[in-house]
Amino acid sequence: MKLEGIHHITAITENAQSNVDFYAGVMGLRLVKKTVNQDNPTVYHLFFADEAGDAGSDLTFFEYPGAAPGRPGAGMVHRIVWRVASEAALDFWAVRLRENDTESEREGAGLVFSDPEGLEHELLVVEVPDQPLIADHPEVPGEMALQGFHAVRAYAAAPAASEGLLQALEFEQVDGAWEARGEQRGGRYIYDESPPERGIQGAGSVHHVAWASTPEELLDWREKAVAGGAQPTPEIDRFYFRSIYFREPSGVLFEIATLGPGFTVDEPVESLGEKLSLPPDFEHLREEVEPRLRPVVNPRVKAQG
């Protein structure tokens, strides 16, 4: 029984349109679901991923208009690490980012940059057997595209305190990282020394990281989390997946989410993300919620039109 790497990563944005312009426009991801935060259905929840909306490539954002900028600190994920295929891909992204007013720099073997709200990313050439998770984009050749998540880096004041829980969740130590690797995919969790400044949850900060489970094993993972000292929520049905949440000892909010039923449960794959999708339990709120959400133009749909 192993977790199948990173399922999704959720962050916060102040402006959904600017967020879509960067991730679907510049970074070449596909906006695969435009819905609402199920814990606060007055705000957007946007999902960017590969062409099929697969877990392992799924970067999501809650939009909170007017949110102040965030700042990562102890107990927070501060960097998202993506896989790319080659050194040529790193060169491609350095040029593309610069042409879109985003500076980047080489840091060891990776290319590091931040989105317009300060959320930090790293692109890394990684040799793994995992299937590349790629979105189609007219300006990003497939061999240069992002291939899914490799890792998240988190700040921790006392990372050793988390060892018991991570071991209970079947993470293994590999090359200075904790790795969750299942039959299909793997993802890493890496600790860095915390900065002196206190972290602030806000625009451009990561809210939580989710790890992938088969649907059949979710409650077993809940038991493992309890055995490791965590206090997980009951199972929550998010319609597109089921999940549990808990904080690991460093303070980072973990989610374990199921691989399925997925985003095609209410939209065909050909038109994912093109309209506001509301799970059945929220559909009765559409007339109340939709007029309050700021309109978002998907650059992919605009280009097709």
C-alpha positions in Angstrom: 0.0 0.0 0.0 1.7 3.2 -1.2 0.5 6.7 -2.0 0.7 7.5 -5.7 2.8 10.7 -5.4 1.3 14.2 -5.4 -2.4 14.3 -6.3 -2.8 18.2 -6.4 -1.4 21.3 -4.9 -3.8 24.2 -3.9 -2.7 27.8 -3.6 -4.4 31.2 -3.3 -4.8 33.9 -5.9 -6.2 37.4 -5.6 -7.2 37.6 -9.2 -8.6 34.7 -11.2 -8.1 36.2 -14.6 -4.5 37.1 -14.1 -4.0 33.6 -12.7 -5.6 32.0 -15.7 -3.5 34.2 -18.0 -0.3 33.0 -16.4 -0.9 29.3 -15.9 -3.1 28.6 -19.0 -1.5 31.3 -21.1 2.2 31.4 -20.3 2.8 28.1 -18.6 0.9 26.0 -21.1 -1.4 24.2 -18.6 -5.0 23.5 -19.4 -7.8 25.0 -17.3 -9.6 21.7 -16.6 -12.2 22.8 -14.1 -13.8 26.1 -13.2 -15.8 25.6 -10.0 -16.2 27.0 -6.5 -14.5 26.5 -3.2 -16.8 23.9 -1.6 -16.0 25.3 1.9 -16.8 28.8 0.7 -18.9 28.7 -2.5 -18.8 32.5 -3.0 -15.2 32.2 -4.5 -13.7 30.4 -7.5 -11.7 27.2 -7.3 -9.7 26.9 -10.5 -7.9 23.7 -11.6 -5.0 23.6 -14.0 -3.6 20.3 -15.2 -2.5 18.2 -18.2 -4.8 17.6 -21.2 -6.9 15.0 -19.5 -7.0 16.7 -16.0 -4.9 13.9 -14.4 -3.9 13.9 -10.8 -0.2 14.5 -10.5 -0.3 17.6 -12.7 -3.2 19.4 -11.0 -2.4 22.9 -9.6 -5.5 24.6 -8.1 -6.3 28.0 -6.8 -8.9 29.6 -4.6 -9.6 33.2 -5.7 -10.0 35.7 -2.8 -10.4 39.1 -4.3 -8.6 41.7 -2.3 -6.4 39.2 -0.5 -3.1 40.6 0.7 0.1 39.0 -0.6 1.2 35.9 1.3 4.7 35.0 2.5 5.9 31.5 3.1 7.3 30.6 6.5 7.6 27.7 8.9 4.9 25.1 8.3 4.2 26.2 4.7 5.1 24.8 1.3 7.3 27.5 -0.4 8.2 25.9 -3.8 6.5 23.7 -6.3 8.9 21.5 -8.4 7.8 20.4 -11.9 9.4 17.8 -14.2 10.6 18.7 -17.6 12.2 16.4 -20.2 15.6 18.0 -21.0 18.1 20.8 -20.6 16.6 22.2 -23.9 13.3 22.5 -22.0 14.9 24.6 -19.3 16.4 26.8 -22.0 13.0 27.1 -23.7 11.3 28.1 -20.4 14.0 30.7 -19.5 13.3 32.4 -22.8 9.5 32.1 -22.7 9.3 33.4 -19.1 11.5 36.4 -19.9 9.4 37.2 -23.0 6.4 37.2 -20.6 8.0 39.5 -18.1 9.0 36.8 -15.6 12.6 36.5 -14.6 14.2 33.1 -13.8 17.5 31.8 -12.7 19.4 28.6 -12.7 19.7 27.1 -9.3 21.8 23.9 -9.4 20.1 21.7 -12.0 16.8 23.5 -11.9 15.3 26.7 -13.3 13.6 28.8 -10.5 11.1 31.6 -10.9 7.9 33.0 -9.3 4.5 33.6 -10.7 3.2 37.2 -10.7 2.0 36.9 -7.1 5.2 35.4 -5.8 4.5 31.7 -5.8 7.8 30.0 -6.4 8.3 27.2 -8.9 11.3 25.1 -10.1 11.6 23.2 -13.3 13.8 20.1 -13.1 15.0 17.4 -15.5 14.1 14.2 -13.7 14.7 10.5 -14.7 11.6 8.7 -13.5 9.4 6.0 -15.1 6.3 8.0 -14.5 4.1 8.9 -17.5 4.6 12.6 -18.5 1.4 14.5 -17.9 1.4 17.1 -20.7 -1.2 19.7 -21.8 -1.6 20.9 -25.4 -0.6 24.5 -26.1 0.0 26.1 -29.5 3.1 27.9 -28.2 4.6 25.1 -26.1 5.9 22.1 -28.0 5.1 18.8 -26.3 8.8 18.0 -25.7 9.2 21.3 -23.8 6.0 21.1 -21.8 5.6 20.6 -18.1 5.3 16.9 -17.3 3.7 17.0 -13.8 4.8 17.4 -10.3 8.1 16.1 -8.9 8.1 17.6 -5.4 7.1 20.3 -3.0 9.6 22.0 -0.7 8.4 23.1 2.7 9.8 25.2 5.5 10.1 23.4 8.9 11.5 24.5 12.2 11.9 20.9 13.4 11.6 18.5 10.5 12.5 15.5 12.6 9.2 15.8 14.4 7.4 14.7 11.2 9.4 11.5 10.7 7.0 9.3 12.6 3.9 10.4 10.6 5.7 10.3 7.2 6.9 6.8 8.0 3.4 5.8 9.0 2.2 7.0 5.6 4.8 4.8 3.9 7.0 7.7 2.7 10.7 6.6 2.2 13.8 8.7 2.5 15.5 9.2 -0.9 18.3 11.6 -1.7 17.5 13.8 1.2 13.8 13.9 0.5 10.7 11.9 1.6 9.2 10.1 -1.3 5.7 8.6 -1.8 6.0 6.2 -4.7 3.2 3.9 -5.8 2.9 1.6 -8.8 2.2 4.5 -11.3 3.7 7.7 -9.9 5.9 9.1 -7.2 6.3 12.5 -5.6 8.7 14.0 -3.1 8.4 16.1 0.0 11.5 18.2 0.9 12.2 20.2 4.0 14.2 23.5 4.0 15.3 25.6 7.0 12.7 28.1 7.9 13.3 31.8 7.4 13.1 34.1 10.5 10.0 35.8 9.3 6.6 34.4 10.2 4.6 33.0 7.3 1.5 34.7 6.1 -1.3 32.9 4.2 -2.3 35.1 1.3 -2.1 35.6 -2.4 0.7 33.6 -3.9 1.0 31.1 -1.0 0.3 27.4 -0.9 -2.8 26.3 1.0 -2.2 22.6 1.1 -0.7 19.6 -0.7 -2.7 16.5 -1.6 -1.3 13.0 -1.9 -2.9 10.4 -4.2 -4.7 7.3 -3.0 -6.7 4.6 -4.8 -10.4 5.0 -3.9 -10.4 1.7 -2.1 -7.5 2.6 0.3 -8.6 6.1 1.4 -9.9 5.0 4.8 -6.9 2.7 5.3 -4.7 5.8 4.9 -6.9 7.5 7.4 -6.1 4.8 9.9 -2.4 5.0 9.1 -2.5 8.8 9.7 -4.1 8.3 13.1 -1.5 5.7 14.0 1.2 8.2 13.0 -0.3 10.7 15.5 -2.3 12.9 13.1 -5.9 14.0 13.6 -7.5 13.5 10.2 -11.0 14.8 9.2 -13.7 12.3 8.4 -13.9 11.4 4.7 -15.2 14.3 2.7 -16.9 13.9 -0.7 -15.6 16.6 -3.1 -17.5 15.0 -6.0 -14.4 14.9 -8.2 -12.6 12.9 -5.6 -13.0 12.0 -1.9 -10.4 13.1 0.7 -9.2 13.5 4.2 -7.2 16.4 5.7 -4.8 16.8 8.6 -1.7 18.8 9.5 1.6 17.1 9.7 3.8 18.1 12.7 5.7 20.8 10.8 2.4 22.6 10.2 1.8 21.9 6.5 -1.8 21.0 5.7 -1.9 17.5 4.0 -4.8 16.1 2.1 -5.1 12.5 0.9 -7.3 12.4 -2.2 -8.7 9.6 -4.3 -7.8 9.0 -7.9 -11.2 9.4 -9.3 -13.9 9.7 -10.3 -12.2 12.7 -11.9 -13.1 15.9 -13.8 -14.9 14.2 -16.6 -17.7 13.1 -14.2 -19.7 16.3 -15.2 -17.9 17.5 -18.4 -16.6 15.8 -21.5 -12.8 15.8 -21.7 -13.1 17.9 -24.9 -14.6 20.9 -23.1 -13.1 20.7 -19.6 -13.0 24.0 -17.8 -15.0 26.0 -20.3 -18.0 26.7 -18.1 -18.7 27.0 -14.4 -19.2 23.5 -13.0 -21.0 23.1 -9.7 -21.2 19.7 -8.0 -24.8 18.5 -7.5 -24.9 19.6 -3.9 -24.1 23.2 -5.0 -26.1 23.4 -8.2 -29.1 25.1 -6.4 -26.7 28.0 -5.6 -25.9 28.8 -9.2 -28.2 31.8 -9.6 -26.9 33.2 -6.4 -23.2 32.4 -6.8 -22.5 32.9 -10.6 -23.3 36.6 -10.8 -20.9 37.4 -7.9 -17.9 35.7 -9.5 -15.7 37.9 -11.7 -15.9 36.7 -15.3 -12.9 34.7 -16.4 -11.8 34.4 -20.1 -9.9 31.2 -20.8 -7.2 32.0 -23.3 -7.5 28.5 -24.8 -11.2 29.0 -25.6 -10.6 32.5 -26.8 -8.0 31.3 -29.2 -10.3 28.6 -30.5 -13.0 31.2 -31.1 
